[in-house]
Amino acid sequence: MTQQGFVAKTYIGAISPYVAGKPIEETAKEYGLNPEKIVKLASNENPLGMPESAKQAMVEAATHAFRYPDGNARHFRSAVAKFLGVDDSWVIAGNGSDEILGLIARLVLSPGTRCVYSQYSFSVYELSAQENGAECVEIPADNFKVDLKAISEACQVLGTRLVFITNPNNPTGLALSSEAIESFIASVPKDCVVVFDEAYCDYLPDDMRVDSVALVKKYPNVLVTRTFSKAYGLAGLRAGYGVAQPALIEMMNRIRPPFNMNYLAQAAAAGCIADKAFLKKVYETNRAGVEDLEKFFDEQKLTYLKTLANFILVKVGPKAAEINTELLKQGVIVRPVKSYGLPEWLRISIGTAEDNARFKEAFVKAREILGV
Ligand SMILES: *Cc1c(COP(=O)(O)O)cnc(C)c1O
């Protein structure tokens, strides 16, 4: 019967793979550019690089990396637990927070169950539901905002086992209030896990931060996920974690691959988690960059969303793909978001002042060339 020598599960054949930001090396080759001169504003990486605290811890750990890492990531998890004020048993380590998103989906989803998330949200949610054969229920956004009321209603349907909420959201950059989040969580049936993805929480102003640990303490069906890939500048190492009550963490640990978080990632992440000085600098650099780009898009008379994250979503019109190509030719990589259902928009990660200047210059030139 089969020509290929294998029979994949039918629901896996239906998956369209994750589209990542275009790598620097690939862009350099394709357009004949010097990779050193390329500005990548496509994957929400930290333009300041990694903190010294992480680098130091990683260099010290390097000598020992011939050994397996601690399979229970004790040192890392205890650094996280101390940072959050919970017991170690409330923390699970991940090879990036993507892995945690995948683990929770594997734990609770199977054919016949439902997974709910908003339109314009992180594509990994859909992927992790699809690979488990669950029904994907995407709730239309309300003028780009996550419609918590409609999502809550969708969660009442029998068989709904998982719902994803992101704050601030990717790719819109919009944030929810603490009150809205808590009343949403309170409304979700007790047998439906709420994943509260806080990949970008470090970019929120103080008055918008959510006490997500308090939510975990109050609700046994809440799983908070965080990452070291964005504000902490460790995207290439793959480091993230989940926080939930011990019963849920213990179940996830049963399917977590042994040694999932590598030696260097554990050391670096534990070394920088409490680096407040670095996070402050990251926050301030980012806000200055956001203001700069907002001013620029105002001058360009373009519509953008008021971001509270480290990227900005801007409507550049029907020629978005062409603009993207013109930017690439000039060595500026941004993120087209057609796959998110936003063919006329681009998502630009906030860079250093220098990166942002390069982007602005290239963008003006791209519009001139295309006459848009
Ligand atoms: C970047 C991102 C993550 C995390 O990525 P990892 O590198 O796997 O930790 C999670 N959620 C959202 C919404 C993101 O944008």
The ligand as an SDF file (V2000), in Angstrom:
LIG
                    3D

 15 15  0  0  0  0  0  0  0  0999 V2000
    9.2260   33.1040   21.7040 C   0  0  0  0  0  0  0  0  0  0  0  0
    7.9820   32.5850   22.2980 C   0  0  0  0  0  0  0  0  0  0  0  0
    7.9770   31.5000   23.1770 C   0  0  0  0  0  0  0  0  0  0  0  0
    9.1640   30.7660   23.6460 C   0  0  0  0  0  0  0  0  0  0  0  0
   10.1010   30.3070   22.9560 O   0  0  0  0  0  0  0  0  0  0  0  0
   11.2480   29.3650   23.5100 P   0  0  0  0  0  0  0  0  0  0  0  0
   12.4360   29.9090   22.8160 O   0  0  0  0  0  0  0  0  0  0  0  0
   10.8680   28.0020   23.0950 O   0  0  0  0  0  0  0  0  0  0  0  0
   11.3230   29.4820   24.9880 O   0  0  0  0  0  0  0  0  0  0  0  0
    6.8040   31.0950   23.7490 C   0  0  0  0  0  0  0  0  0  0  0  0
    5.6700   31.7190   23.4830 N   0  0  0  0  0  0  0  0  0  0  0  0
    5.6080   32.7670   22.6610 C   0  0  0  0  0  0  0  0  0  0  0  0
    4.3190   33.4390   22.4390 C   0  0  0  0  0  0  0  0  0  0  0  0
    6.7600   33.2210   22.0300 C   0  0  0  0  0  0  0  0  0  0  0  0
    6.6810   34.2330   21.1930 O   0  0  0  0  0  0  0  0  0  0  0  0
  1  2  1  0
  2  3  1  0
  2 14  2  0
  3  4  1  0
  3 10  2  0
  4  5  1  0
  5  6  1  0
  6  7  2  0
  6  8  1  0
  6  9  1  0
 10 11  1  0
 11 12  2  0
 12 13  1  0
 12 14  1  0
 14 15  1  0
M  END
$$$$
